[in-house]
């Protein structure tokens, strides 16, 4: 299983949806988490989704970010609205994924840069 994420460049006030796709077959995404790390700052947990239903967010982003999972496409999304320059960071997705061959294993994506211009 591999995780691959895609980010992008957006103007302040705009929206962007990050995607994190898990490759492979017959897999189940138990939990998925988005982190971000801005230049010169520590990594912070942005959002988490469990069993495709239960979600949690860092308090400051609850009203702007939404995490979801498409279980058919095995893809985790992070919808980001009303983006601000301070949202500029490298965004990283991780997931705990079950497969028959390996059981439940934690996987990490490669990170994707999101740049919000003012």
C-alpha positions in Angstrom: 0.0 0.0 0.0 1.2 3.5 -0.8 -0.2 6.9 -0.1 0.1 9.7 -2.5 -1.2 13.2 -1.9 -1.7 16.2 -4.1 -1.8 19.9 -3.1 -1.5 23.2 -5.0 -1.3 27.0 -5.1 -4.3 29.1 -4.2 -5.1 32.8 -3.5 -6.2 33.9 0.0 -9.9 33.4 0.5 -10.0 30.5 -2.0 -10.6 26.8 -1.6 -8.5 23.8 -2.2 -9.2 20.1 -1.8 -6.3 17.8 -1.0 -6.5 14.2 -2.0 -4.6 11.3 -0.5 -5.1 8.0 -2.4 -4.2 4.6 -1.1 -3.0 2.2 -3.8 -3.8 -1.5 -3.6 -6.9 -3.7 -3.5 -9.2 -5.0 -0.9 -8.0 -2.6 1.7 -9.9 -0.8 4.5 -8.9 2.6 5.8 -9.4 2.5 9.5 -8.2 6.0 10.3 -6.7 8.8 8.3 -4.9 11.9 9.6 -3.8 15.1 8.0 -0.8 16.9 9.5 0.8 20.1 8.4 4.1 21.8 9.0 4.8 25.4 8.1 8.3 26.7 7.7 10.0 27.1 11.0 7.1 25.6 12.9 6.3 22.2 14.5 4.1 19.7 12.8 0.5 19.9 13.9 -2.4 17.6 13.5 -5.0 19.2 11.3 -7.8 16.6 11.0 -8.5 13.0 11.6 -11.3 10.6 10.4 -12.0 7.2 11.9 -14.0 4.4 10.2 -15.0 6.9 7.6 -17.4 8.6 10.0 -16.0 10.1 13.2 -14.0 13.3 12.6 -11.9 15.6 14.7 -10.1 18.8 14.0 -7.7 21.2 15.5 -9.9 23.8 17.2 -8.8 26.7 15.0 -9.7 25.0 11.8 -13.1 23.4 12.6 -15.1 25.9 10.6 -12.9 25.9 7.5 -11.6 22.4 7.0 -13.5 19.2 6.4 -12.0 15.7 6.2 -13.7 12.8 4.4 -13.1 9.4 3.0 -14.3 7.8 -0.3 -14.2 4.1 0.5 -14.7 3.1 -3.1 -11.8 5.2 -4.4 -9.8 4.6 -1.2 -9.0 8.2 -1.1 -9.0 10.6 1.8 -9.8 14.3 1.2 -9.2 17.5 3.1 -11.5 20.3 1.9 -10.0 23.6 2.8 -12.1 26.8 2.5 -11.4 30.5 3.2 -7.7 29.8 3.0 -5.2 32.2 4.5 -1.5 32.8 3.9 -0.8 31.3 7.3 -2.3 28.0 6.0 0.8 27.7 3.8 2.5 24.5 4.8 3.6 21.0 3.8 0.5 18.8 4.3 1.1 15.2 5.1 -1.5 12.4 5.1 -1.2 9.2 7.1 -3.5 6.3 7.4 -3.9 3.1 9.3 -5.0 0.6 6.6 -6.1 -3.0 6.9 -5.3 -5.6 4.2 -5.7 -9.4 4.4 -2.0 -9.8 3.7 -0.6 -7.5 6.4 -3.4 -6.7 8.8 -3.6 -3.1 10.1 -0.5 -1.1 9.3 0.3 2.7 9.5 1.3 4.3 6.2 2.7 7.7 5.5 2.4 9.8 2.4 5.2 11.9 1.0 3.7 15.3 1.9 2.4 17.9 -0.5 3.0 21.7 -0.5 0.1 24.1 -0.2 0.9 27.7 -0.9 -1.7 30.4 -0.2 -0.8 33.7 -1.8 -2.0 37.0 -0.4 
